[in-house]
Amino acid sequence: MHPSFSLIFFTTLAGMAQGLLVFIGLMSIGQGGLPDDFLAMLALPISLVLLMIGLISSMFHLGHPERAWRAVLMWRTSWLSREVIILPIFIGITCLALFFAFLGQSSSWVWGALIAASFALWVCTAKIYQCIRFIQEWAHFSTIINFIILGLASGWMLLSTLLLIWFGSETISVLALSQVGFILIAAAMVIKLWIWKRNRNLRPISTINSATGLKASNVRQTSMGMTGGSFNTKEFFHHQSDLVIRNLRRISLIAAYILPLITLVFAISQDQAGWIFVAFAIHCCGLMAERFLFFADANHPQNLYYQRIS
């Protein structure tokens, strides 16, 4: 599939904000949670900024952004419509949590609603792709797992960075932050490697013969059947060479997982907050490559006919 950079930014930034808010909610439920001034002045505003940037960027892939409101009309059958409904609700609950933090009146039900809305948004976003049955790379429960675990990992790394900026390493345990971050990123890497292995073993249900209607055994497509491009050739293929995709996979593996894990090991062994900042910065860069590959790895059956626009 053709990766839209607006969707790459939206799913990456929104997922990070969701992970951040999930951990904020978990740490704030009950007594003795995160301080209200930290929430009101830094953590919650950052999460809102990420959500708004993601929301705005998602509008750029629409042909008619002014008609975006019509997406809510199909909420009974469309996961996209449900996402369009859940997202503003999620933003509204975040604003409510920010309001309570300003007042210094923490409320457990607000944090619980925030956590529930975060997971609901993850499910809606992932289901948009998982429900497309003819794209085998997406039509699997691992799609939801991947969205959730990467959101939790990136959200925790962001929260760790914000905590260290606000409180400093003298107050916050660098060891604890690094250990949790290491576990989450390691789990995300294991899941991603498993997904890549599964995708490599997938075989198209259709064949070039069934796509073209030709019965010969040595059918080979040498032209896309037209002199110019079309919607099909532009939207259902990423237009990158195999070399570019292989290099992006290496970049994603190294930047999103391996290097952050190595830097977190240094943070654990040396008890220095700077390594967490480095791990978060590298992880963010790797997430962009990972999300590009999520879209690029999806093989639309129609490409059997166009033979990847040969």
C-alpha positions in Angstrom: 0.0 0.0 0.0 1.0 3.6 -0.5 2.1 5.1 2.9 0.5 8.4 3.5 2.9 10.5 5.6 -0.1 12.2 7.2 -1.3 8.8 8.5 2.2 8.0 9.6 2.4 11.1 11.7 -1.2 10.6 13.0 -0.8 7.0 14.1 2.7 7.6 15.6 1.9 10.8 17.5 -1.6 9.8 18.6 -0.3 6.4 19.7 2.5 8.0 21.8 -0.1 10.3 23.4 -2.3 7.4 24.2 0.5 5.5 25.8 1.5 8.6 27.8 -2.1 9.1 29.0 -2.5 5.4 29.9 0.5 5.5 32.2 -0.5 8.9 33.6 -3.9 7.5 34.4 -2.5 4.3 36.0 -0.1 6.3 38.2 -2.8 8.9 39.1 -5.6 6.7 40.2 -6.1 6.7 44.0 -4.1 8.7 46.5 -0.4 9.7 46.1 -0.4 9.9 42.3 1.5 12.2 40.0 1.6 15.9 41.2 -1.1 18.2 39.8 1.4 20.8 38.8 3.4 18.3 36.7 0.1 17.2 35.0 -1.3 20.6 34.5 1.8 22.4 33.3 3.6 19.7 31.3 2.3 16.2 30.9 -1.3 16.8 29.9 -0.6 19.8 27.6 2.1 17.7 25.8 -0.4 14.9 25.3 -3.0 17.4 23.9 -0.5 18.9 21.6 0.4 15.5 20.2 -3.2 14.5 19.7 -4.0 17.8 18.0 -1.0 17.6 15.7 -1.9 14.0 14.8 -5.5 15.0 14.2 -4.6 17.9 11.9 -2.0 15.8 10.0 -4.6 13.1 9.4 -6.7 15.7 7.5 -4.1 16.1 4.8 -4.7 12.8 3.1 -8.4 13.6 2.6 -9.5 14.8 -0.8 -12.2 17.0 0.7 -11.3 17.8 4.3 -14.4 20.0 4.7 -16.5 16.8 4.3 -14.7 14.9 7.1 -17.6 15.4 9.4 -19.6 13.0 7.3 -17.5 10.1 8.4 -19.5 9.8 11.6 -22.6 8.9 9.7 -21.4 5.3 9.1 -20.6 4.5 12.7 -22.7 1.3 12.7 -20.5 -0.4 10.1 -17.3 1.6 9.8 -14.3 1.5 12.2 -13.1 4.7 10.6 -16.4 6.4 11.7 -16.0 5.0 15.2 -12.4 6.3 15.3 -13.7 9.7 14.2 -16.2 9.6 17.1 -13.8 8.2 19.8 -11.0 10.7 19.0 -12.8 13.9 20.0 -14.2 12.1 23.0 -10.7 11.1 24.0 -9.5 14.7 23.5 -12.4 16.0 25.5 -11.6 13.6 28.5 -8.0 14.7 28.3 -9.1 18.4 28.5 -11.3 17.4 31.5 -8.4 15.8 33.2 -6.3 18.9 32.6 -9.1 21.0 34.1 -9.2 18.9 37.2 -5.4 19.0 37.5 -5.5 22.8 37.4 -8.0 22.8 40.2 -5.9 20.3 42.1 -8.9 17.9 42.3 -7.8 14.5 41.0 -10.6 12.2 40.2 -10.2 8.4 39.7 -13.2 8.2 37.3 -11.6 10.7 34.9 -8.4 8.7 34.9 -10.3 5.4 34.4 -12.3 7.0 31.5 -9.0 8.2 30.0 -7.5 4.8 30.0 -10.6 3.2 28.6 -10.8 5.8 25.8 -7.1 5.2 25.0 -7.6 1.5 24.4 -10.9 2.2 22.5 -9.0 4.5 20.1 -6.3 1.9 19.6 -8.9 -0.7 18.8 -10.7 1.5 16.4 -7.5 2.6 14.6 -6.2 -0.9 14.3 -9.5 -2.3 13.2 -9.6 0.1 10.2 -6.8 -2.0 8.8 -7.5 -5.4 10.3 -11.0 -5.6 8.9 -9.6 -5.5 5.3 -9.7 -9.3 4.9 -8.0 -9.4 1.5 -4.8 -7.7 2.8 -3.4 -10.7 4.7 -0.7 -8.6 6.4 -3.3 -6.5 8.2 -6.2 -9.0 8.6 -4.7 -10.5 11.8 -5.0 -9.9 15.5 -1.3 -8.9 15.6 -2.3 -5.6 14.1 -4.1 -4.5 17.3 -1.3 -5.9 19.5 1.4 -4.0 17.5 -0.5 -0.7 17.8 -1.0 -1.1 21.5 2.5 -2.3 22.5 4.3 0.4 20.4 2.0 3.1 21.8 2.7 1.9 25.4 6.4 1.7 24.8 6.7 5.2 23.1 4.3 6.7 25.7 6.4 5.3 28.6 9.6 6.7 27.0 7.9 10.1 26.7 6.6 10.0 30.3 10.1 9.1 31.5 11.6 12.0 29.7 9.0 14.4 31.0 9.4 13.1 34.6 13.2 13.6 34.4 12.8 17.1 32.9 10.4 18.1 35.7 11.8 16.4 38.7 15.4 15.6 37.8 17.3 12.4 38.3 17.8 13.1 42.0 14.1 12.7 42.7 13.0 10.2 40.0 14.6 6.7 39.8 16.4 6.4 36.5 16.8 2.7 37.2 13.0 2.0 37.4 12.2 4.2 34.4 14.9 2.4 32.3 13.8 -1.1 33.4 10.2 -0.6 32.5 11.1 1.1 29.2 13.5 -1.8 28.4 10.7 -4.4 29.0 8.2 -2.6 26.8 10.5 -2.0 23.9 11.9 -5.5 24.1 8.3 -6.9 24.0 7.5 -4.6 21.1 10.6 -5.9 19.2 9.7 -9.5 19.8 6.2 -8.9 18.5 7.4 -7.0 15.5 10.0 -9.7 14.5 7.2 -12.3 14.8 5.0 -10.1 12.5 7.7 -9.7 9.9 8.3 -13.5 10.0 4.6 -14.2 9.5 4.4 -11.7 6.6 7.4 -13.3 4.8 5.6 -16.7 4.9 2.3 -15.3 3.5 1.4 -16.4 0.0 -1.3 -14.7 -2.1 -4.6 -16.6 -2.3 -4.9 -15.4 -5.9 -2.4 -15.9 -8.7 -1.4 -14.1 -11.8 -3.5 -16.5 -13.7 -6.7 -15.8 -11.7 -5.9 -12.1 -11.8 -5.7 -12.0 -15.6 -8.0 -14.8 -16.5 -5.2 -16.5 -18.5 -4.7 -20.3 -18.2 -1.2 -20.7 -19.4 1.5 -21.8 -16.9 4.1 -19.3 -17.8 2.2 -16.0 -17.7 4.4 -13.0 -16.9 3.2 -9.4 -16.7 5.6 -7.0 -18.5 3.4 -3.9 -18.6 0.9 -2.4 -16.3 -1.6 -2.3 -19.2 -1.6 1.5 -19.7 0.8 4.3 -20.7 0.1 6.4 -17.6 -0.6 5.8 -14.0 -4.0 5.5 -12.4 -5.6 5.6 -8.9 -4.9 1.9 -8.6 -1.2 2.2 -9.4 -0.7 5.2 -7.2 -2.6 4.2 -4.0 -2.0 0.5 -3.8 1.8 0.4 -4.1 4.5 2.2 -2.2 6.6 3.0 -5.3 9.9 2.1 -3.6 12.4 -0.5 -4.7 13.1 -3.7 -2.7 16.5 -2.2 -1.7 14.8 0.8 -0.1 12.3 -1.4 1.8 15.1 -3.7 3.1 17.1 -0.7 4.3 14.1 0.8 5.9 13.5 -2.5 7.7 17.0 -2.4 9.0 16.6 1.2 10.1 13.3 0.4 11.8 14.8 -2.6 13.7 17.9 -0.7 14.8 16.4 2.7 15.5 13.1 1.7 17.0 14.3 -1.2 19.0 18.0 -2.2 19.2 19.6 1.2 19.8 17.0 2.2 22.4 17.5 -1.1 24.2 21.3 -0.6 24.2 21.0 3.0 25.5 18.6 1.8 28.2 21.1 -0.8 29.3 23.7 2.1 29.7 21.0 4.0 31.7 20.5 1.0 34.0 24.2 0.3 34.5 25.4 4.0 34.8 22.2 5.4 36.4 22.4 8.5 34.1 19.2 10.2 32.9 20.9 11.4 29.7 20.7 7.9 28.2 16.9 7.9 28.5 16.7 11.1 26.5 18.9 9.5 23.8 16.8 6.3 23.8 13.6 8.3 23.4 15.0 10.5 20.5 16.2 7.4 18.6 13.0 5.5 19.3 10.9 8.3 17.8 12.9 8.3 14.6 12.6 4.5 14.4 8.8 4.6 14.9 8.4 6.7 11.7 10.2 4.0 9.7 8.2 1.2 11.4 4.9 2.9 10.6 6.0 3.4 7.0 6.7 -0.3 6.7 3.4 -1.1 8.3 1.7 0.4 5.2 4.3 -0.6 2.6 4.3 -4.2 3.7 0.6 -4.5 2.9 0.2 -6.2 -0.5 -3.0 -5.4 -2.2 -4.2 -8.3 -4.4 -4.6 -6.0 -7.4 -0.9 -5.7 -7.6 -0.9 -9.3 -8.9 -2.3 -7.8 -12.1 -0.1 -4.7 -12.2 2.9 -6.8 -11.1 4.1 -4.0 -8.8 3.8 -1.5 -11.6 6.4 -3.2 -13.8 
